[in-house]
Amino acid sequence: MTDTPPAAADLEIITAQLGRLPRGVLAVAYRTPDGQPAVVKTAPRLPDGTPFPTLYYLTDPRLTAEASRQEAAGLMRGMQERLASDPDLAAAYLAAHRSYLAERNEIENLTTHTDFSGGGMPDRVKCLHVLMAHSLAKGPGVNPLGDEAVALAAEQGLRGTAIPADWPAYSEFAPAESE
């Protein structure tokens, strides 16, 4: 999970993935096992000066489609309920938020404009695209809800192609059915 400066070929692929020119790309923060750029690290401020607090941005169409499928299936609602009732989960999610802000603010401090990190952190579950991007960029163990969404995506046929083959299983993150 190492940032690499984007090569011209990466930017061409990312442009095709997004269907538009990418803005403010600092690095490719995650490549899929099959070699495609899948998460970009973006500047906290776009080239025109507009604040852009989303540090990690999911670009791979397989992953964005799966994040959208999970959102449409209502996964975020259950995550939000667990976040409100599980103090350990809430603490881990808050730590993910703080880590995200600290990393972004090392590049450029936006806290005078916003303490928004992404995905709804630290109090809400708003965007699985951002949470998955954060988890893929940093690896498992940093963002618990992003990790869970990535693990579910792995079980949907993306393990070994868009998601590392050794990503932890969904059962390691998801609550037991009886809860």
N, C-alpha and C positions, 0 to 999 in steps of 0.2 A: 504494500500500500504506500508506494513512494510517488511523490509528485515529480513529474518530468515536464520540462518546458514543451509546449506543443510544437511539433514539426509542421511544416507546410502541409504535408499529407494528412496529419491529424486534423488540422483545421478544415481541410476539404471534406474529410469524413464527418466531422462534427457538423459542418454546414449541411451536408446531405441528411444527417440524422435529424437535425432540428427543422430543416426546410427553410432556413434563414441563416444569415451570417451570425456567428456567435459574437457576443459582446463581452469585453473585459476578461477574456480567458488568460489566466496566469499560468495554468498548468493542467496537464491531464493527471487527475488525482487517483483514477482507477482505470485499469484496462481489464477487459474480460479475459478469461482463460484462452479464448480464441483470438486474442490480440487487439480487439477493437477498443478505441477510447469509449468510455461509458460514463464517466463522471468528470466534470471539469471543475477546477477551482477558479472562482471568478474574483475579480477585484472588488473591493467594497464600494468603489465608486466607478461608474461607467465612464467611458472616454469623454462623454459630454458633461461630466461632473455630477450626474444624478446618483444619489446614494443607492446602492444595490446591496442590501444586507445579506442576501443569500450566497454564502460562501461556496457551497457545493451544489452543483446542478447536474441532474441526471440527464444524459443525452441518448443512451442506447435505446432504440425503439422497442426492443424486447423487454427491457426493464421498465420503461415508461408505460408500456401497455399493461404489464403486470401490476405496477403500482396503481394504475387507473382501475384495473379489474378489482383489486383488493378494496379500493375506496368505494367502488360501486356495490361491492358485496357487503359493505357495512363494517369492515374490520375496525375502522377508526372509532366507531361508537363503542365497541367493546373495550378497546384500548383506553378510551377516555374514561369509561366507568371504572376500570381497574386503576387508572392513574389517580382517580379521586378516592379510592378506597384502600390502596396499598401504599403505605408510607415508604417502604423500601423502594418500590418502583418509582414513586414520586421523587425520592432523593437521588436515585440513579439518573432519572430524566433531567433533574435540575443540574446535576453534575455535567451531563452531556451539553446542556445549554451553556453553562459557564465555560466549558472547554471550547465550544464553538465560538463564543464571543471572544475569548482570550486569543484564539488563533486568528480570527478575523481582525481583531484590534491590533495585533502585531503588524499586520499589513497596513491598515489605516484605521484609526479609532473613529468609529461612528457613534459612540455612546452619547455624544452631545445631540445627535439626531434621533437615535433609536437604540433601545436595548433588545430589539427583535433579533432573534438568531435565525430561526427557520423552522418550518414544520409545525409551528404552534408552541414550541418549547418556551418556557418550562411548564406551563399550566394546561395546555391544550394539545390535542392531536389533530392537526389541521391539514397536513400535506405529507402523504407517504412518499412522494417523489423526493422531497428534501430529506426526510428521515432515512430513506434507503441510500440516497447519495452520501449522506454523512457516514453511515455505517460502512458502506463499501470503501469509501476513501480512507477511513481510519481503522477498519478491521473490527471484528467482533469484540465486544466488551466495553465500548465507549457509549453507544446509544442503544439502550435496551429495546425500545420500540422499533427503531430502525433495524436492529439485528433480527427481531422477530419477523418483520415484514420481508427482509431478505431471505430468511430461512423458509418462510412460506413460499416465496418465489422459487427457491431452489427445488422445493417439492412439486412445483408446477411444471417441471421439465427444464429448468434453466441451470441446474447444477452441472458444472463442468463446461458449460458454453458461455453463459453470461455471468455466472456466479461461480466462485471458486469451488472445486470439488470437495474441499475439506471444510466448507462453511458448516457450523454446527446445525444440527437437525432442529426443525421447528419445535419438536417436543421438549427441547431444552429451554425454550423461551416461553412458549404458550402456557397458559394456565391449565391445570387439570380440568377435565370435563365436568367433574363434580363440583367445582368451585362456582 
